[in-house]
Amino acid sequence: MKKKYLSLAVALTLMSGLVLSSCIGSFALTHKVHNWNKQVGSKFVNELVFVAFHILPVYPISVLADIFVLNSIEFWSGENPVETAQTKVIDGKDAKYLVEQDATGYTITNQSDNTVTRFNFDATDNSWSVDQDGMEVKFMQFIDDSHVKMLTPTGSFTTVELSEQGVMAYDQLVQSPLFYAFK
């Protein structure tokens, strides 16, 4: 009987060595779930969702999927299936848009007139920029969890608090008659 358990333990150890083969991986699925949770609402809502996702068990399942499947695929193929490009078609009011997501941002193609707009995320300085017709303009940079730098109508940047008051103040700045003089 002991020999049977020893054989089983050796077999499981060898299988886990093949599956896990030193592949820490990026835990892309778990990070996507966590990043989505951070965007749900206020810090209190985020905490409630975080706790609920442990109870449901969204986080434990995503971690297990990353450990046993996705990180192994990433190790052997060099690509994590969660991080590869995704494409969606969005029906807008006036046109259909093809939205392609990749590791650094989004490409949006208006299927009516074939205009292409690219949103790029630069991880080196935590900023977003928009690129249209070869002209790239940075419009937002994350400072910390509660502040961003936003482009103003004059071309300079202003710090905006990520709160209702901060967003309203920025909206008023952009809606000012001065903004339309620069359009």
Contact map, one row per residue, 1 for C-alpha under 8 A:
111110000000000000000000000000000000000000000000000000000000000000000000000000000000000000000000000000000000000000000000000000000000000000000000000000000000000000000000000000000000000
111111000000000000000000000000000000000000000000000000000000000000000000000000000000000000000000000000000000000000000000000000000000000000000000000000000000000000000000000000000000000
111111100000000000000000000000000000000000000000000000000000000000000000000000000000000000000000000000000000000000000000000000000000000000000000000000000000000000000000000000000000000
111111110000000000000000000000000000000000000000000000000000000000000000000000000000000000000000000000000000000000000000000000000000000000000000000000000000000000000000000000000000000
111111111000000000000000000000000000000000000000000000000000000000000000000000000000000000000000000000000000000000000000000000000000000000000000000000000000000000000000000000000000000
011111111100000000000000000000000000000000000000000000000000000000000000000000000000000000000000000000000000000000000000000000000000000000000000000000000000000000000000000000000000000
001111111110000000000000000000000000000000000000000000000000000000000000000000000000000000000000000000000000000000000000000000000000000000000000000000000000000000000000000000000000000
000111111111000000000000000000000000000000000000000000000000000000000000000000000000000000000000000000000000000000000000000000000000000000000000000000000000000000000000000000000000000
000011111111100000000000000000000000000000000000000000000000000000000000000000000000000000000000000000000000000000000000000000000000000000000000000000000000000000000000000000000000000
000001111111110000000000000000000000000000000000000000000000000000000000000000000000000000000000000000000000000000000000000000000000000000000000000000000000000000000000000000000000000
000000111111111000000000000000000000000000000000000000000000000000000000000000000000000000000000000000000000000000000000000000000000000000000000000000000000000000000000000000000000000
000000011111111100000000000000000000000000000000000000000000000000000000000000000000000000000000000000000000000000000000000000000000000000000000000000000000000000000000000000000000000
000000001111111110000000000000000000000000000000000000000000000000000000000000000000000000000000000000000000000000000000000000000000000000000000000000000000000000000000000000000000000
000000000111111111000000000000000000000000000000000000000000000000000000000000000000000000000000000000000000000000000000000000000000000000000000000000000000000000000000000000000000000
000000000011111111100000000000000000000000000000000000000000000000000000000000000000000000000000000000000000000000000000000000000000000000000000000000000000000000000000000000000000000
000000000001111111111000000000000000000000000000000000000000000000000000000000000000000000000000000000000000000000000000000000000000000000000000000000000000000000000000000000000000000
000000000000111111111100000000000000000000000000000000000000000000000000000000000000000000000000000000000000000000000000000000000000000000000000000000000000000000000000000000000000000
000000000000011111111000000000000000000000000000000000000000000000000000000000000000000000000000000000000000000000000000000000000000000000000000000000000000000000000000000000000000000
000000000000001111111000000000000000000000000000000000000000000000010001000000000000000000000000000000000000000000000000000000000000000000000000000000000000000000000000000000000000000
000000000000000111111110000000000000000000000000000000000000000000110001000000000000000000000000000000000000000000000000000000000000000000000000000000000000000000000000000000000000000
000000000000000111111110000000000000000000000000000000000000000000000001000000000000000000000000000000000000000000000000000000000000000000000000000000000000000000000000000000000000000
000000000000000010011111000000000000000000000000000000000000000000000000000000000000000000000000000000000000000000000000000000000000000000000000000000000000000000000000000000000000000
000000000000000000011111100000000000000000000000000000000000000000000011001000000000000000000000000000000000000000000000000000000000000000000000000000000000000000000000000000000000000
000000000000000000000111110000000000000000000000000000000000000000100010000000000000000000000000000000000000000000000000000000000000000000000000000000000000000000000000000000000000000
000000000000000000000011111000000000000000000000000000000000000000000011011000000000000000000000000000000000000000000000000000000000000000000000000000000000000000000000000000000000000
000000000000000000000001111100000000000000000000000000000000000000000010000000010000000000000000000000000000000000000000000000000000000000000000000000000000000000000000000000000000000
000000000000000000000000111111100000000000000000000000000000001001100110000000000000000000000000000000000000000000000000000000000000000000000000000000000000000000000000000000000000000
000000000000000000000000011111110000000000000000000000000000000001000000000000010110000000000000000000000000000000000000000000000000000000000000000000000000000000000000000000000000000
000000000000000000000000001111111000000000000000000000000000011011000000000000000100000000000000000000000000000000000000000000000000000000000000000000000000000000000000000000000000000
000000000000000000000000001111111100000000000000000000000010011001000000000000000000000000000000000000000000000000000000000000000000000000000000000000000000000000000000000000000000000
000000000000000000000000001111111110000000000000000000000000000000000000000000000000000000000000000000000000000000000000000000000000000000000000000000000000000000000000000000000000000
000000000000000000000000000111111111000000000000000000000000000000000000000000000000000000000000000000000000000000000000000000000000000000000000000000000000000000000000000000000000000
000000000000000000000000000011111111100000000000000000000010010000000000000000000000000000000000000000000000000000000000000000000000000000000000000000000000000000000000000000000000000
000000000000000000000000000001111111110000000000000000000000000000000000000000000000000000000000000000000000000000000000000000000000000000000000000000000000000000000000000000000000000
000000000000000000000000000000111111111000000000000000000000000000000000000000000000000000000000000000000000000000000000000000000000000000000000000000000000000000000000000000000000000
000000000000000000000000000000011111111100000000000000000000000000000000000000000000000000000000000000000000000000000000000000000000000000000000000000000000000000000000000000000000000
000000000000000000000000000000001111111100000100110000000000000000000000000000000000000000000000000000000000000000000000000000000000000000000000000000000000000000000000000000000000000
000000000000000000000000000000000111111110100100000000000000000000000000000000000000000000000000000000000000000000000000000000000000000000000000000000000000000000000000000000000000000
000000000000000000000000000000000011111110000100000000000000000000000000000000000000000000000000000000000000000000000000000000000000000000000000000000000000000000000000000000000000000
000000000000000000000000000000000001111111001100000000000000000000000000000000000000000000000000000000000000000000000000000000000000000000000000000000000000000000000000000000000000000
000000000000000000000000000000000000011111111100000000000000000000000000000000000000000000000000000000000000000000000000000000000000000000000000000000000000000000000000000000000000000
000000000000000000000000000000000000000111111100000000000000000000000000000000000000000000000000000000000000000000000000000000000000000000000000000000000000000000000000000000000000000
000000000000000000000000000000000000010011111110000000000000000000000000000000000000000000000000000000000000000000000000000000000000000000000000000000000000000000000000000000000000000
000000000000000000000000000000000000000011111111000000000000000000000000000000000000000000000000000000000000000000000000000000000000000000000000000000000000000000000000000000000000000
000000000000000000000000000000000000000111111111100000000000000000000000000000000000000000000000000000000000000000000000000000000000000000000000000000000000000000000000000000000000000
000000000000000000000000000000000000111111111111110000000000000000000000000000000000000000000000000000000000000000000000000000000000000000000000000000000000000000000000000000000000000
000000000000000000000000000000000000000000111111111000000000000000000000000000000000000000000000000000000000000000000000000000000000000000000000000000000000000000000000000000000000000
000000000000000000000000000000000000000000011111111100000000000000000000000000000000000000000000000000000000000000000000000000000000000000000000000000000000000000000000000000000000000
000000000000000000000000000000000000100000001111111110000000000000000000000000000000000000000000000000000000000000000000000000000000000000000000000000000000000000000000000000000000000
000000000000000000000000000000000000100000000111111111000000000000000000000000000000000000000000000000000000000000000000000000000000000000000000000000000000000000000000000000000000000
000000000000000000000000000000000000000000000011111111100000000000000000000000000000000000000000000000000000000000000000000000000000000000000000000000000000000000000000000000000000000
000000000000000000000000000000000000000000000001111111111000000000000000000000000000000000000000000000000000000000000000000000000000000000000000000000000000000000000000000000000000000
000000000000000000000000000000000000000000000000111111111110000000000000000000000000000000000000000000000000000000000000000000000000000000000000000000000000000000000000000000000000000
000000000000000000000000000000000000000000000000011111111111000000000000000000000000000000000000000000000000000000000000000000000000000000000000000000000000000000000000000000000000000
000000000000000000000000000000000000000000000000001111111100000000000000000000000000000000000000000000000000000000000000000000000000000000000000000000000000000000000000000000000000000
000000000000000000000000000000000000000000000000000111111100000000000000000000000000000000000000000000000000000000000000000000000000000000000000000000000000000000000000000000000000000
000000000000000000000000000000000000000000000000000111111111100000000000000000000000000000000000000000000000000000000000000000000000000000000000000000000000000000000000000000000000000
000000000000000000000000000000000000000000000000000011111111110000000000000000000000000000000000000000000000000000000000000000000000000000000000000000000000000000000000000000000000000
000000000000000000000000000001001000000000000000000011001111111000000000000000000000000000000000000000000000000000000000000000000000000000000000000000000000000000000000000000000000000
000000000000000000000000000000000000000000000000000001001111111100000000000000000000000000000000000000000000000000000000000000000000000000000000000000000000000000000000000000000000000
000000000000000000000000000000000000000000000000000000001111111110000000000000000000000000000000000000000000000000000000000000000000000000000000000000000000000000000000000000000000000
000000000000000000000000000011001000000000000000000000000111111111000000000000000000000000000000000000000000000000000000000000000000000000000000000000000000000000000000000000000000000
000000000000000000000000001011000000000000000000000000000011111111100000000000000000000000000000000000000000000000000000000000000000000000000000000000000000000000000000000000000000000
000000000000000000000000000000000000000000000000000000000001111111111000000000000000000000000000000000000000000000000000000000000000000000000000000000000000000000000000000000000000000
000000000000000000000000000010000000000000000000000000000000111111111100000000000000000000000000000000000000000000000000000000000000000000000000000000000000000000000000000000000000000
000000000000000000000000001111000000000000000000000000000000011111111110000000000000000000000000000000000000000000000000000000000000000000000000000000000000000000000000000000000000000
000000000000000000010001001000000000000000000000000000000000001111111111000000000000000000000000000000000000000000000000000000000000000000000000000000000000000000000000000000000000000
000000000000000000110000000000000000000000000000000000000000000111111111000000000000000000000000000000000000000000000000000000000000000000000000000000000000000000000000000000000000000
000000000000000000000000000000000000000000000000000000000000000111111111100000000000000000000000000000000000000000000000000000000000000000000000000000000000000000000000000000000000000
000000000000000000000000001000000000000000000000000000000000000011111111110000011100000000000000000000000000000000000000000000000000000000000000000000000000000000000000000000000000000
000000000000000000000011111000000000000000000000000000000000000001111111111000010000000000000000000000000000000000000000000000000000000000000000000000000000000000000000000000000000000
000000000000000000111010100000000000000000000000000000000000000000111111111100000000000000000000000000000000000000000000000000000000000000000000000000000000000000000000000000000000000
000000000000000000000000000000000000000000000000000000000000000000001111111111111000000000000000000000000000000000000000000000000000000000000000000000000000000000000000000000000000000
000000000000000000000000100000000000000000000000000000000000000000000111111111111000000000000000000000000000000000000000000000000000000000000000000000000000000000000000000000000000000
000000000000000000000010100000000000000000000000000000000000000000000011111111100000000000000000000000000000000000000000000000000000000000000000000000000000000000000000000000000000000
000000000000000000000000000000000000000000000000000000000000000000000001111111000000000000000000000000000000000000000000000000000000000000000000000000000000000000000000000000000000000
000000000000000000000000000000000000000000000000000000000000000000000000111111110000000000000000000000000000000000000000000000000000000000000000000000000000000000000000000000000000000
000000000000000000000000000000000000000000000000000000000000000000000000111111110000000000000000000000000000000000000000000000000000000000000000000000000000000000000000000000000000000
000000000000000000000000000000000000000000000000000000000000000000000000111011111011000000000000000000000000000000000000000000000000000000000000000000000000000000000000000000000000000
000000000000000000000000010100000000000000000000000000000000000000000110110011111111000000000000000000000000000000000000000000000000000000000000000000000000000000000000000000000000000
000000000000000000000000000000000000000000000000000000000000000000000100110000111111000000000000000000000000000000000000000000000000000000000000000000000000000000000000000000000000000
000000000000000000000000000110000000000000000000000000000000000000000100000000011111000000000000000000000000000000000000000000000000000000000000000000000000000000000000000000000000000
000000000000000000000000000100000000000000000000000000000000000000000000000000111111100000000000000001100000000000000000000000000000000000000000000000000000000000000000000000000000000
000000000000000000000000000000000000000000000000000000000000000000000000000000111111110000000000000001100000000000000000000000000000000000000000000000000000000000000000000000000000000
000000000000000000000000000000000000000000000000000000000000000000000000000000000011111000000000000111100000000000000000000000000000000000000000000000000000000000000000000000000000000
000000000000000000000000000000000000000000000000000000000000000000000000000000000001111100000000000111000000000000000000000000000000000000000000000000000000000000000000000000000000000
000000000000000000000000000000000000000000000000000000000000000000000000000000000000111110000000011110000000000000000000000000000000000000000000000000000000000000000000000000000000000
000000000000000000000000000000000000000000000000000000000000000000000000000000000000011111000000011100000000000000000000000000000000000000000000000000000000000000000000000000000000000
000000000000000000000000000000000000000000000000000000000000000000000000000000000000001111100001111000000000000000000000000000000000000000000000000000000000000000000000000000000000000
000000000000000000000000000000000000000000000000000000000000000000000000000000000000000111110001111000000000000000000000000000000000000000000000000000000000000000000000000000000000000
000000000000000000000000000000000000000000000000000000000000000000000000000000000000000011111011100000000000000000000000000000000000000000000000000000000000000000000000000000000000000
000000000000000000000000000000000000000000000000000000000000000000000000000000000000000001111111100000000000000000000000000000000000000000000000000000000000000000000000000000000000000
000000000000000000000000000000000000000000000000000000000000000000000000000000000000000000111110000000000000000000000000000000000000000000000000000000000000000000000000000000000000000
000000000000000000000000000000000000000000000000000000000000000000000000000000000000000000011111000000000000000000000000000000000000000000000000000000000000000000000000000000000000000
000000000000000000000000000000000000000000000000000000000000000000000000000000000000000000111111100000000000011100000000000000000000000000000000000000000000000000000000000000000000000
000000000000000000000000000000000000000000000000000000000000000000000000000000000000000011110111110000000000011100000000000000000000000000000000000000000000000000000000000000000000000
000000000000000000000000000000000000000000000000000000000000000000000000000000000000000011110011111000000001111000000000000000000000000000000000000000000000000000000000000000000000000
000000000000000000000000000000000000000000000000000000000000000000000000000000000000001111000001111100000011111000000000000000000000000000000000000000000000000000000000000000000000000
000000000000000000000000000000000000000000000000000000000000000000000000000000000000001111000000111110000111100000000000000000000000000000000000000000000000000000000000000000000000000
000000000000000000000000000000000000000000000000000000000000000000000000000000000000111100000000011111000111000000000000000000000000000000000000000000000000000000000000000000000000000
000000000000000000000000000000000000000000000000000000000000000000000000000000000000111000000000001111111110000000000000000000000000000000000000000000000000000000000000000000000000000
000000000000000000000000000000000000000000000000000000000000000000000000000000000011110000000000000111111100000000000000000000000000000000000000000000000000000000000000000000000000000
000000000000000000000000000000000000000000000000000000000000000000000000000000000011100000000000000011111000000000000000000000000000000000000000000000000000000000000000000000000000000
000000000000000000000000000000000000000000000000000000000000000000000000000000000000000000000000000011111100000000000001110000000000000000000000000000000000000000000000000000000000000
000000000000000000000000000000000000000000000000000000000000000000000000000000000000000000000000000011111110000000000111100000000000000000000000000000000000000000000000000000000000000
000000000000000000000000000000000000000000000000000000000000000000000000000000000000000000000000001111011111000000000111000000000000000000000000000000000000000000000000000000000000000
000000000000000000000000000000000000000000000000000000000000000000000000000000000000000000000000011110001111100000011110000000000000000000000000000000000000000000000000000000000000000
000000000000000000000000000000000000000000000000000000000000000000000000000000000000000000000000111100000111110000011100000000000000000000000000000000000000000000000000000000000000000
000000000000000000000000000000000000000000000000000000000000000000000000000000000000000000000000111000000011111001111000000000000000000000000000000000000000000000000000000000000000000
000000000000000000000000000000000000000000000000000000000000000000000000000000000000000000000011110000000001111111110000000000000000000000000000000000000000000000000000000000000000000
000000000000000000000000000000000000000000000000000000000000000000000000000000000000000000000011110000000000111111100000000000000000000000000000000000000000000000000000000000000000000
000000000000000000000000000000000000000000000000000000000000000000000000000000000000000000000011000000000000011111000000000000000000000000000000000000000000000000000000000000000000000
000000000000000000000000000000000000000000000000000000000000000000000000000000000000000000000000000000000000011111100000000000000000000000000000000000000000000000000000000000000000000
000000000000000000000000000000000000000000000000000000000000000000000000000000000000000000000000000000000000111111110000000000000000000000000000000000000000000000000000000000000000000
000000000000000000000000000000000000000000000000000000000000000000000000000000000000000000000000000000000000111011111000000000000000000000000000000000000000000000000000000000000000000
000000000000000000000000000000000000000000000000000000000000000000000000000000000000000000000000000000000011110001111100000000000001100000000000000000000000000000000000000000000000000
000000000000000000000000000000000000000000000000000000000000000000000000000000000000000000000000000000000011100000111110000000000111100000000000000000000000000000000000000000000000000
000000000000000000000000000000000000000000000000000000000000000000000000000000000000000000000000000000001111000000011111000000000111000000000000000000000000000000000000000000000000000
000000000000000000000000000000000000000000000000000000000000000000000000000000000000000000000000000000001110000000001111100000011110000000000000000000000000000000000000000000000000000
000000000000000000000000000000000000000000000000000000000000000000000000000000000000000000000000000000011100000000000111110000011110000000000000000000000000000000000000000000000000000
000000000000000000000000000000000000000000000000000000000000000000000000000000000000000000000000000000011000000000000011111001111000000000000000000000000000000000000000000000000000000
000000000000000000000000000000000000000000000000000000000000000000000000000000000000000000000000000000010000000000000001111111110000000000000000000000000000000000000000000000000000000
000000000000000000000000000000000000000000000000000000000000000000000000000000000000000000000000000000000000000000000000111111100000000000000000000000000000000000000000000000000000000
000000000000000000000000000000000000000000000000000000000000000000000000000000000000000000000000000000000000000000000000011111100000000000000000000000000000000000000000000000000000000
000000000000000000000000000000000000000000000000000000000000000000000000000000000000000000000000000000000000000000000000011111100000000000001100000000000000000000000000000000000000000
000000000000000000000000000000000000000000000000000000000000000000000000000000000000000000000000000000000000000000000000111111110000000000001110000000000000000000000000000000000000000
000000000000000000000000000000000000000000000000000000000000000000000000000000000000000000000000000000000000000000000000111111111000000001111100000000000000000000000000000000000000000
000000000000000000000000000000000000000000000000000000000000000000000000000000000000000000000000000000000000000000000011110001111100000001111000000000000000000000000000000000000000000
000000000000000000000000000000000000000000000000000000000000000000000000000000000000000000000000000000000000000000000011100000111110000111110000000000000000000000000000000000000000000
000000000000000000000000000000000000000000000000000000000000000000000000000000000000000000000000000000000000000000001111000000011111000111100000000000000000000000000000000000000000000
000000000000000000000000000000000000000000000000000000000000000000000000000000000000000000000000000000000000000000001111000000001111111110000000000000000000000000000000000000000000000
000000000000000000000000000000000000000000000000000000000000000000000000000000000000000000000000000000000000000000011100000000000111111100000000000000000000000000000000000000000000000
000000000000000000000000000000000000000000000000000000000000000000000000000000000000000000000000000000000000000000011000000000000011111000000000000000000000000000000000000000000000000
000000000000000000000000000000000000000000000000000000000000000000000000000000000000000000000000000000000000000000000000000000000011111100000000000000000000000000000000000000000000000
000000000000000000000000000000000000000000000000000000000000000000000000000000000000000000000000000000000000000000000000000000000011111110000000000000000000000000000000000000000000000
000000000000000000000000000000000000000000000000000000000000000000000000000000000000000000000000000000000000000000000000000000001111011111000000000000000000000000000000000000000000000
000000000000000000000000000000000000000000000000000000000000000000000000000000000000000000000000000000000000000000000000000000001110001111100000000000000000000000000000000000000000000
000000000000000000000000000000000000000000000000000000000000000000000000000000000000000000000000000000000000000000000000000000111100000111111000000000100000000000000000000000000000000
000000000000000000000000000000000000000000000000000000000000000000000000000000000000000000000000000000000000000000000000000000111100000011111000000001100000000000000000000000000000000
000000000000000000000000000000000000000000000000000000000000000000000000000000000000000000000000000000000000000000000000000000111000000001111100000111100000000000000000000000000000000
000000000000000000000000000000000000000000000000000000000000000000000000000000000000000000000000000000000000000000000000000011110000000001111110000111000000000000000000000000000000000
000000000000000000000000000000000000000000000000000000000000000000000000000000000000000000000000000000000000000000000000000011100000000000011111101110000000000000000000000000000000000
000000000000000000000000000000000000000000000000000000000000000000000000000000000000000000000000000000000000000000000000000001000000000000001111111110000000000000000000000000000000000
000000000000000000000000000000000000000000000000000000000000000000000000000000000000000000000000000000000000000000000000000000000000000000000111111100000000000000000000000000000000000
000000000000000000000000000000000000000000000000000000000000000000000000000000000000000000000000000000000000000000000000000000000000000000000111111000000000000000000000000000000000000
000000000000000000000000000000000000000000000000000000000000000000000000000000000000000000000000000000000000000000000000000000000000000000000011111100000000000011100000000000000000000
000000000000000000000000000000000000000000000000000000000000000000000000000000000000000000000000000000000000000000000000000000000000000000000111111110000000001111000000000000000000000
000000000000000000000000000000000000000000000000000000000000000000000000000000000000000000000000000000000000000000000000000000000000000000011111011111000000001111000000000000000000000
000000000000000000000000000000000000000000000000000000000000000000000000000000000000000000000000000000000000000000000000000000000000000000011110001111100000111100000000000000000000000
000000000000000000000000000000000000000000000000000000000000000000000000000000000000000000000000000000000000000000000000000000000000000000111000000111110000111100000000000000000000000
000000000000000000000000000000000000000000000000000000000000000000000000000000000000000000000000000000000000000000000000000000000000000001110000000011111011110000000000000000000000000
000000000000000000000000000000000000000000000000000000000000000000000000000000000000000000000000000000000000000000000000000000000000000000000000000001111111110000000000000011000000000
000000000000000000000000000000000000000000000000000000000000000000000000000000000000000000000000000000000000000000000000000000000000000000000000000000111111000000000000000001000110010
000000000000000000000000000000000000000000000000000000000000000000000000000000000000000000000000000000000000000000000000000000000000000000000000000000011111000000000000000000000010010
000000000000000000000000000000000000000000000000000000000000000000000000000000000000000000000000000000000000000000000000000000000000000000000000000000111111100000000000000000000000000
000000000000000000000000000000000000000000000000000000000000000000000000000000000000000000000000000000000000000000000000000000000000000000000000000000111111110000000000000000000000000
000000000000000000000000000000000000000000000000000000000000000000000000000000000000000000000000000000000000000000000000000000000000000000000000000011110011111000000000000000000000000
000000000000000000000000000000000000000000000000000000000000000000000000000000000000000000000000000000000000000000000000000000000000000000000000000011110001111100000000000000000000000
000000000000000000000000000000000000000000000000000000000000000000000000000000000000000000000000000000000000000000000000000000000000000000000000001111000000111110000000000000000000000
000000000000000000000000000000000000000000000000000000000000000000000000000000000000000000000000000000000000000000000000000000000000000000000000001111000000011111000110010000000000000
000000000000000000000000000000000000000000000000000000000000000000000000000000000000000000000000000000000000000000000000000000000000000000000000011100000000001111101110000000000000000
000000000000000000000000000000000000000000000000000000000000000000000000000000000000000000000000000000000000000000000000000000000000000000000000011100000000000111110110000000000000000
000000000000000000000000000000000000000000000000000000000000000000000000000000000000000000000000000000000000000000000000000000000000000000000000010000000000000011111110000000000000000
000000000000000000000000000000000000000000000000000000000000000000000000000000000000000000000000000000000000000000000000000000000000000000000000000000000000000001111111000000000000000
000000000000000000000000000000000000000000000000000000000000000000000000000000000000000000000000000000000000000000000000000000000000000000000000000000000000000010111111100000000000000
000000000000000000000000000000000000000000000000000000000000000000000000000000000000000000000000000000000000000000000000000000000000000000000000000000000000000111111111110000000000000
000000000000000000000000000000000000000000000000000000000000000000000000000000000000000000000000000000000000000000000000000000000000000000000000000000000000000111111111111000000000000
000000000000000000000000000000000000000000000000000000000000000000000000000000000000000000000000000000000000000000000000000000000000000000000000000000000000000000011111111100000000000
000000000000000000000000000000000000000000000000000000000000000000000000000000000000000000000000000000000000000000000000000000000000000000000000000000000000000000001111111110000000000
000000000000000000000000000000000000000000000000000000000000000000000000000000000000000000000000000000000000000000000000000000000000000000000000000000000000000100000111111111000000000
000000000000000000000000000000000000000000000000000000000000000000000000000000000000000000000000000000000000000000000000000000000000000000000000000000000000000000000011111111100000000
000000000000000000000000000000000000000000000000000000000000000000000000000000000000000000000000000000000000000000000000000000000000000000000000000000000000000000000001111111110000000
000000000000000000000000000000000000000000000000000000000000000000000000000000000000000000000000000000000000000000000000000000000000000000000000000000010000000000000000111111110010000
000000000000000000000000000000000000000000000000000000000000000000000000000000000000000000000000000000000000000000000000000000000000000000000000000000011000000000000000011111110010000
000000000000000000000000000000000000000000000000000000000000000000000000000000000000000000000000000000000000000000000000000000000000000000000000000000000000000000000000001111111011000
000000000000000000000000000000000000000000000000000000000000000000000000000000000000000000000000000000000000000000000000000000000000000000000000000000000000000000000000000111111111000
000000000000000000000000000000000000000000000000000000000000000000000000000000000000000000000000000000000000000000000000000000000000000000000000000000000000000000000000000000111111100
000000000000000000000000000000000000000000000000000000000000000000000000000000000000000000000000000000000000000000000000000000000000000000000000000000001000000000000000000000011111110
000000000000000000000000000000000000000000000000000000000000000000000000000000000000000000000000000000000000000000000000000000000000000000000000000000001100000000000000000011111111111
000000000000000000000000000000000000000000000000000000000000000000000000000000000000000000000000000000000000000000000000000000000000000000000000000000000000000000000000000000111111111
000000000000000000000000000000000000000000000000000000000000000000000000000000000000000000000000000000000000000000000000000000000000000000000000000000000000000000000000000000001111111
000000000000000000000000000000000000000000000000000000000000000000000000000000000000000000000000000000000000000000000000000000000000000000000000000000001100000000000000000000000111111
000000000000000000000000000000000000000000000000000000000000000000000000000000000000000000000000000000000000000000000000000000000000000000000000000000000000000000000000000000000011111
